[in-house]
Amino acid sequence: MKRVVIVGRPNVGKSSLFNRVVGRREAVVEERPKVTRDAKEATIDWEGAPLAIVDTGGYLAGADGLDAAVSAAVEAALRRADLALVVVDARVPPTEEDAAIARVVRRAKVPSILVANKVDSPGHEPAIWEHLALGVGEPVPVSAMHGRGVFELLDLVARRLDLTAAEEPEAAPAADVAVAIVGRPNVGKSSLFNRLVGEPRAIVYDQPGTTVDTLDTVVETDEGRIRFVDTAGLRRRSRYESGTEYFSMVRTLAAIDAADVSLLVIDATEGVTGWDQRLVERIDAAGSPVVVVLNKWDQLDAEAKDRIERDVEDRLAFVTGLDPVRISALTGRGVHRVLPAIFAARADYERRVPTGQLNRFLNELQSEHPPPAGRILYAVQGATRPPTFTLFANRSLPPPYLRFLEHRIREAFEMDATPIKLRVRRRGA
């Protein structure tokens, strides 16, 4: 697997670029230097080819103490790199620290791309050419915060590394499905957790987590192993009364980011709150599917059930394909439906559509419902987890038509339980 290492002086946006490329918040980002210390690695699938992306700490020449150790780790990462992304702040003229990391890259004799970050609009682009003096190539303008130019940068990386799609591997034994149980405080998350790990057909054993107050529980089922993580109840940050609560929130968000599926538990007697909406948005931003669980369903009469059904449909309408599971964690009623929902969501999350089948479907769809302008020439599925489709069109496609396409793709290929992404690239007719 090819390895791309992101380097630069402190606070130029390396971790923001890393998070943008990886597609989820793997690295902590703050508006102050030296937050990142250790090299952090993640693997992405770019147009069918696996690629390792490595985030590093800020390089400081001649530093001592901890800064020297961070800089040494950057040099070690470069020695293992196939390509270096040298990140600079396009809003600031080249500094001596920029020149120092450029010298290190040249000494390492590793191919490099100069990335001019924080180019949030075309008006910022003229300033990037000052960085030609660093001697590591022509600057490529991007905005890691807004995503501007990042797909083009990855295309350039693919060309430099001559990436080709990997052959389909032989089927491997099913790995654990990581499931985070999340929700507001006191909605029944722990009761559901206890029900799920206590299924009489399952062999249950405890697996310590990486934090002192977290215990992941792995459950053996007929369809594979599931690793459940019970998380702290999330509420608005302003209401945290102690540092412990704050760091519990941080660990909960990390569990969401690492999950293959998130179970969002909602108290059906209270309905969908604004905070529940925020949690669904947060899970969707992490790129993983969400299974909504309506707990305490047995406490509702027929009228209240109709009301909560409408509430879910209205307030969570921005998430396509939601099919809530209705349960009572206290009595166990309906809990048997949760495991099938988890495996269905995981299968959709990893669904891959053959290119020929995808293009036949799009050609037929365009014949029946052509775009308002232009035409989709062809399409490929470049990634899974979640399914990501690149549409090559001769004109831009309006958002309403893209939403229509997403709905029809989801319907045609039975991907109800996962988010999907559509990207459009313009090509000549």
C-alpha positions in Angstrom: 0.0 0.0 0.0 1.3 3.5 -0.9 1.9 5.8 2.0 1.3 9.6 1.9 2.7 11.7 4.8 1.3 15.1 5.6 4.1 17.5 6.9 4.5 21.1 7.7 5.2 23.6 10.5 2.8 23.9 13.4 -0.7 25.3 12.8 -0.9 25.3 9.0 -3.9 22.9 8.9 -2.3 19.5 8.6 -4.8 17.7 10.8 -7.7 19.5 9.2 -6.5 18.3 5.8 -6.0 14.8 7.2 -9.6 14.8 8.6 -11.0 16.1 5.3 -9.2 13.4 3.2 -10.1 10.6 5.6 -13.7 11.7 5.7 -14.1 11.7 9.5 -12.7 13.5 12.5 -9.7 11.2 13.3 -7.3 14.0 14.5 -8.0 16.6 17.2 -8.1 20.1 15.6 -7.7 23.3 17.6 -6.7 26.9 16.7 -3.4 26.6 18.5 -0.1 25.0 17.6 1.3 21.7 18.8 -2.0 19.9 19.4 -0.9 17.0 17.2 2.2 15.2 18.6 2.1 11.6 17.4 1.9 10.4 13.8 -1.7 9.2 13.1 -2.4 6.9 10.2 -5.7 6.0 8.5 -6.4 4.1 5.3 -8.8 5.4 2.6 -10.1 3.8 -0.6 -9.5 6.3 -3.5 -11.2 5.2 -6.7 -10.8 1.6 -5.7 -7.2 1.8 -4.7 -6.1 1.6 -1.0 -4.0 4.5 0.3 -2.4 5.1 3.7 -2.6 8.7 4.9 -0.3 9.8 7.8 -0.8 13.0 9.9 2.3 14.3 11.7 3.0 16.9 14.3 4.4 20.4 13.4 8.1 20.3 12.4 10.4 22.7 14.2 14.1 22.7 13.3 16.6 23.0 16.1 14.0 22.4 18.8 14.6 20.6 22.1 12.6 18.5 24.5 9.1 17.4 23.3 9.3 19.6 20.2 12.5 17.8 19.2 10.8 14.4 19.6 7.9 15.5 17.5 10.3 16.7 14.7 12.2 13.4 14.9 8.9 11.6 14.4 8.2 13.7 11.3 11.6 12.8 9.8 11.0 9.1 10.6 7.6 9.2 8.9 9.2 10.8 5.8 11.7 8.0 5.5 8.8 5.6 5.1 6.8 7.8 2.7 6.0 7.3 -0.9 4.8 10.9 -1.2 4.9 13.9 1.0 2.2 16.6 1.2 4.1 19.7 2.3 1.4 22.0 3.8 1.8 25.8 4.1 -0.5 28.6 5.2 -1.3 30.4 1.9 -2.2 33.5 3.9 1.3 33.9 5.3 4.5 34.5 3.2 7.0 31.5 3.5 8.6 31.4 6.9 11.9 29.9 8.0 10.0 27.0 9.5 8.4 26.3 6.1 11.9 26.4 4.5 13.2 24.0 7.2 10.6 21.4 6.5 11.1 21.8 2.7 14.8 21.1 3.3 14.0 18.0 5.3 11.7 16.7 2.5 14.4 17.3 -0.2 17.0 15.6 1.9 14.7 12.6 2.3 14.5 12.4 -1.5 10.8 11.7 -1.3 8.5 13.0 -4.0 6.4 15.9 -2.8 3.4 18.0 -3.5 3.2 21.6 -2.1 -0.2 22.2 -0.6 -1.2 25.8 -0.1 -3.9 25.5 2.6 -6.5 28.1 3.7 -7.3 29.2 0.2 -11.0 29.7 1.0 -11.8 31.6 -2.2 -10.3 32.3 -5.6 -9.3 35.7 -4.4 -6.7 34.1 -2.1 -5.0 32.2 -4.9 -2.5 34.8 -6.2 -0.6 34.8 -2.8 0.3 31.1 -3.1 3.0 31.6 -5.7 5.4 33.1 -3.2 5.8 29.6 -1.9 7.5 28.5 -5.1 10.7 29.6 -3.4 10.5 26.6 -1.1 11.7 24.4 -3.9 9.2 21.5 -3.5 7.0 22.1 -6.5 4.2 24.3 -7.7 1.6 25.1 -4.9 -1.8 23.4 -5.1 -4.5 25.6 -3.6 -6.9 23.9 -1.1 -9.2 24.8 1.8 -9.1 21.9 4.2 -11.8 23.6 6.3 -14.3 23.9 3.5 -13.1 21.0 1.3 -12.2 23.3 -1.7 -9.7 21.6 -4.0 -9.3 18.5 -1.9 -10.7 16.0 -4.4 -8.5 17.5 -7.1 -5.5 17.1 -4.8 -6.3 13.4 -4.3 -6.5 13.0 -8.0 -3.1 14.5 -8.3 -1.8 12.2 -5.6 -3.3 9.2 -7.5 -1.5 10.3 -10.7 1.8 10.8 -8.9 1.7 7.4 -7.3 0.2 5.7 -10.3 -2.6 4.2 -8.2 -4.6 1.3 -9.7 -7.7 -0.4 -8.2 -6.8 -3.4 -6.1 -8.1 -6.8 -7.1 -11.1 -8.1 -5.2 -9.7 -10.0 -2.2 -10.9 -13.4 -1.1 -13.6 -13.3 1.5 -12.1 -12.9 4.9 -13.7 -13.9 8.2 -16.2 -11.3 9.4 -14.6 -8.8 11.8 -16.4 -7.2 14.7 -19.1 -4.8 14.0 -18.5 -1.8 16.2 -21.8 -0.4 17.5 -22.0 2.7 19.6 -25.2 3.1 21.7 -25.8 6.9 22.0 -28.5 9.3 23.1 -29.4 11.9 25.6 -29.1 11.1 29.4 -31.8 8.8 30.9 -33.3 7.5 27.6 -32.6 3.9 28.4 -29.2 3.4 26.7 -27.7 1.2 29.5 -30.9 -0.8 29.8 -30.7 -1.6 26.1 -27.0 -2.3 26.4 -27.7 -4.9 29.1 -30.5 -6.5 27.1 -28.3 -6.7 24.0 -25.3 -8.2 25.7 -27.5 -10.6 27.7 -29.3 -12.3 24.8 -29.6 -16.0 26.0 -28.3 -17.3 22.6 -25.1 -15.2 22.7 -21.8 -16.0 24.2 -20.8 -12.8 26.0 -17.3 -11.8 27.2 -15.8 -8.5 28.3 -13.0 -6.8 26.4 -11.3 -3.8 28.1 -11.4 -0.5 26.2 -8.6 2.0 25.9 -9.9 4.3 28.5 -10.2 3.5 32.2 -13.9 3.9 32.5 -15.0 2.2 29.3 -15.7 -1.5 28.9 -16.5 -2.7 25.4 -18.5 -5.9 25.3 -18.2 -8.4 22.4 -21.2 -10.6 21.6 -21.0 -13.7 19.5 -24.1 -14.0 17.2 -25.1 -16.4 14.4 -24.2 -13.7 11.9 -20.9 -12.6 13.4 -19.4 -10.7 16.3 -20.7 -7.4 17.5 -18.7 -5.0 19.8 -21.1 -2.9 21.8 -20.0 0.3 23.4 -22.3 1.9 26.0 -21.6 5.7 26.0 -22.3 8.6 28.3 -25.4 10.6 27.7 -24.8 13.6 25.5 -26.1 17.0 26.3 -25.3 20.6 25.5 -21.7 21.4 26.2 -22.7 24.5 28.3 -24.4 22.1 30.8 -21.3 20.1 31.7 -20.5 20.6 35.3 -17.1 19.1 35.5 -14.0 18.2 33.5 -14.9 14.5 33.8 -18.3 15.1 32.1 -16.5 17.0 29.3 -14.0 14.2 28.7 -16.9 11.6 28.8 -18.4 13.6 26.0 -15.1 13.5 24.0 -14.9 9.8 24.4 -18.5 9.4 23.3 -17.8 11.4 20.1 -14.7 9.2 19.5 -16.9 6.1 19.9 -19.3 7.5 17.2 -16.4 8.3 14.9 -15.1 4.7 15.3 -18.4 3.0 15.0 -19.6 0.9 12.0 -23.2 1.6 13.2 -24.6 3.9 15.8 -27.8 3.1 17.7 -29.5 6.3 18.6 -31.9 5.7 21.5 -34.8 8.1 21.8 -37.3 8.2 24.7 -40.6 7.7 22.8 -42.5 9.2 25.7 -40.7 12.5 25.1 -40.5 12.4 21.3 -37.7 13.7 19.1 -35.9 16.7 20.6 -33.7 19.3 19.0 -30.7 17.6 20.7 -31.7 14.2 19.1 -31.6 16.0 15.7 -28.1 17.3 16.5 -27.0 13.8 17.4 -28.3 12.4 14.1 -26.5 15.1 12.3 -23.3 14.3 14.2 -23.5 10.6 13.4 -24.2 11.4 9.7 -21.2 13.7 9.6 -19.1 10.7 10.9 -20.2 8.9 7.7 -21.7 5.8 9.5 -25.3 4.5 9.4 -27.7 5.2 12.2 -30.3 2.9 13.6 -33.0 4.9 15.5 -34.4 3.0 18.5 -37.6 4.3 20.0 -37.5 3.1 23.6 -40.4 2.9 26.1 -42.8 2.1 23.2 -45.0 0.0 25.5 -45.8 3.1 27.5 -47.7 4.8 24.6 -51.3 4.5 23.7 -52.4 4.3 20.0 -52.7 8.1 19.7 -49.3 8.8 21.1 -47.7 6.2 18.8 -49.2 7.9 15.8 -47.9 11.2 17.1 -44.3 9.9 17.6 -44.3 8.3 14.2 -45.1 11.7 12.6 -42.6 13.3 14.9 -39.8 11.0 13.6 -40.9 11.4 10.0 -40.9 15.2 10.3 -38.0 16.0 12.5 -35.6 13.5 11.1 -36.6 13.9 7.4 -33.1 15.0 6.5 -31.9 11.4 7.0 -33.1 9.2 4.1 -34.1 5.6 4.7 -34.8 5.7 8.5 -36.8 2.8 9.8 -37.0 3.1 13.6 -37.0 0.0 15.8 -39.7 0.2 18.5 -38.7 -1.5 21.8 -39.0 -1.6 25.5 -35.6 -2.1 27.0 -37.1 -2.6 30.4 -39.3 -5.6 29.4 -37.3 -6.8 26.4 -40.2 -6.4 24.0 -39.0 -5.7 20.4 -35.3 -5.9 21.3 -34.9 -9.0 19.1 -35.3 -6.6 16.1 -32.2 -4.6 16.9 -29.6 -7.1 15.8 -31.1 -7.7 12.3 -31.2 -3.9 11.9 -27.6 -3.6 12.8 -26.4 -6.2 10.3 -28.6 -4.7 7.6 -27.1 -1.3 8.2 -23.6 -2.8 8.1 -24.3 -4.6 4.9 -25.6 -1.5 3.2 -22.6 0.5 4.5 -20.2 -1.9 2.7 -22.4 -2.4 -0.4 -20.5 -2.1 -3.7 -22.4 -1.8 -7.0 -20.7 -3.1 -10.2 -19.8 -0.3 -12.6 -21.7 -1.9 -15.5 -24.8 -2.4 -13.5 -24.6 1.2 -12.2 -24.3 2.7 -15.6 -27.1 0.7 -17.1 -29.3 1.9 -14.3 -28.3 5.5 -14.8 -28.8 5.4 -18.6 -32.3 4.0 -18.1 -33.1 6.5 -15.4 -31.9 9.5 -17.6 -34.1 8.2 -20.4 -37.1 8.4 -18.2 -36.1 11.4 -16.1 -33.3 13.4 -17.8 -31.4 16.1 -15.9 -32.7 19.7 -16.3 -29.5 20.4 -18.3 -26.6 18.3 -19.5 -26.2 14.5 -19.0 -24.3 12.1 -16.8 -21.8 10.4 -19.1 -20.8 7.6 -16.8 -20.4 6.8 -13.1 -18.2 4.7 -10.8 -18.4 3.7 -7.2 -15.1 4.9 -5.8 -15.5 3.8 -2.2 -17.6 2.0 0.4 -18.1 2.8 4.1 -20.2 4.7 3.1 -21.0 4.0 -0.6 -19.5 6.9 -2.6 -20.4 7.4 -6.3 -18.6 9.7 -8.7 -20.8 11.0 -11.5 -19.0 12.3 -14.6 -21.3 14.8 -16.3 -20.9 17.4 -19.1 -22.6 20.1 -16.9 -23.2 20.7 -13.3 -26.2 18.9 -11.8 -28.6 20.9 -9.6 -29.1 19.8 -6.0 -32.7 18.7 -6.4 -31.7 16.3 -9.2 -28.9 15.0 -7.1 -31.3 14.3 -4.2 -33.6 12.5 -6.7 -30.6 10.5 -7.9 -29.6 9.6 -4.4 -33.2 8.4 -3.6 -33.4 6.3 -6.8 -29.9 4.8 -6.3 -30.8 3.9 -2.7 -34.0 2.3 -3.9 -32.6 0.4 -6.9 -29.6 -1.1 -5.0 -31.4 -1.6 -1.6 -29.2 0.7 0.4 -31.8 2.0 2.8 -29.8 1.9 6.0 -26.7 3.8 5.1 -25.7 7.3 4.1 -24.4 7.5 0.5 -22.4 10.2 -1.1 -22.5 11.6 -4.7 -19.7 13.6 -6.3 -20.0 15.3 -9.6 -17.1 15.9 -12.0 -17.5 17.8 -15.2 -16.1 16.2 -18.4 -16.5 17.2 -22.0 -19.4 15.7 -23.9 
